[in-house]
């Protein structure tokens, strides 16, 4: 199992617990058998995009949140808020810094 798949499965389990749902409740909501949910969450079976969207909808979140590292999402939100509060000149300067840093990779 690759790193991204592992992170996605961890996120699904985290959101399941955060929403207080059992695997049985997920199964009923997306129309599959409970053992199938267990196999999906454990990585035994692959999750197709349709199932992933159904799970995200059930959790009332975007698929991106299931696929992303929560720390990256939080960091990006913080950066977005900082950028919103900058004056135009400072914003342009930080964009230039970002471009220089990206070009050095």
Secondary structure as UniProt FT lines:
FT   HELIX           3..18
FT   TURN            19..20
FT   HELIX           23..30
FT   HELIX           34..42
FT   HELIX           49..59
FT   HELIX           63..67
FT   HELIX           70..84
FT   HELIX           88..103
//
